[in-house]
Amino acid sequence: MDDEVAEQLLRVLYESVSNAVRHSGSEDISIVLAAQDGEVVLTVRDTGRGFKDPERMSGLNNMKNRATRLGGDCTIDSVPGEGTSVTWTAPAAG
């Protein structure tokens, strides 16, 4: 992947893991990174408390904006009491 995509991916990885550690209460956080068909996919999942309507959206919106600027997507799925999953995708070459 090119440098810009790698930089944005690392920032999203940091933000999503940091959010899971600070807010989820989970002892289990999984990180999966895959590259295929010219695309990178990062998934960070925890089994923590989850959320319905977070008080602050700035970090979540930053992850989405980083994907959008590169022509990718960011999906955040969270269920109260079951955990949160962040799936961030972007073309491997920005």
VOGU-3710 file (C-alpha; in Angstrom, 3 decimals, decimal comma):
1> mddevaeqll> 0,000/0,000/0,000  1,159/3,541/-0,515  2,411/5,802/2,276  -0,773/7,894/2,613  -2,991/4,821/3,003  -0,556/3,300/5,511  -0,468/6,516/7,551  -4,265/6,773/7,685  -4,635/3,066/8,493  -2,219/3,392/11,434
11> rvlyesvsna> -4,122/6,407/12,774  -7,414/4,495/12,555  -5,840/1,459/14,217  -4,594/3,622/17,079  -7,945/5,398/17,494  -10,049/2,246/17,402  -7,833/0,308/19,837  -7,588/3,334/22,124  -11,388/3,667/22,142  -11,808/-0,030/22,927
21> vrhsgsedis> -9,302/0,104/25,789  -10,711/3,304/27,303  -14,433/2,771/26,840  -15,428/-0,846/26,202  -14,465/-2,548/29,446  -13,486/-5,546/27,322  -10,507/-7,731/28,029  -10,661/-9,090/24,473  -9,790/-6,934/21,473  -9,141/-8,550/18,095
31> ivlaaqdgev> -7,341/-6,889/15,199  -7,459/-8,288/11,677  -5,716/-6,678/8,709  -6,220/-8,054/5,221  -5,105/-6,928/1,783  -6,779/-8,292/-1,315  -7,991/-7,165/-4,721  -6,262/-3,782/-4,376  -7,939/-2,978/-1,070  -6,921/-3,010/2,590
41> vltvrdtgrg> -9,416/-3,955/5,276  -8,825/-3,314/8,972  -11,230/-4,777/11,514  -10,991/-4,023/15,231  -13,519/-5,818/17,421  -14,117/-5,896/21,160  -16,539/-7,823/23,349  -17,222/-4,935/25,708  -20,163/-2,857/26,746  -20,951/-1,448/23,295
51> fkdpermsgl> -23,020/1,693/22,807  -26,194/3,001/21,259  -25,728/6,782/21,145  -22,181/7,759/22,136  -21,737/11,087/23,925  -18,839/12,045/21,656  -18,523/11,196/17,988  -15,303/13,028/17,081  -13,019/9,961/17,048  -15,578/7,838/15,204
61> nnmknratrl> -16,166/10,585/12,649  -12,406/11,007/12,152  -12,091/7,312/11,255  -14,952/7,617/8,758  -13,493/10,789/7,229  -10,062/9,177/6,817  -11,642/6,360/4,797  -13,829/8,664/2,720  -10,890/10,906/1,746  -9,135/7,846/0,337
71> ggdctidsvp> -12,205/6,527/-1,497  -12,934/3,886/1,150  -15,486/3,269/3,858  -15,704/2,856/7,618  -18,508/0,945/9,311  -18,991/1,000/13,058  -21,334/-1,621/14,483  -22,069/-1,590/18,195  -24,616/-3,401/20,322  -25,027/-2,465/23,984
81> gegtsvtwta> -23,767/-5,320/26,146  -22,191/-7,165/23,194  -19,332/-5,004/21,939  -18,203/-2,916/19,017  -16,694/-3,648/15,618  -14,908/-1,109/13,408  -14,327/-2,127/9,789  -12,210/0,323/7,804  -11,510/-0,166/4,092  -9,499/1,809/1,580
91> paag> -7,887/1,275/-1,809  -4,309/0,087/-1,287  -3,076/2,960/-3,473  -4,573/6,315/-2,483
//
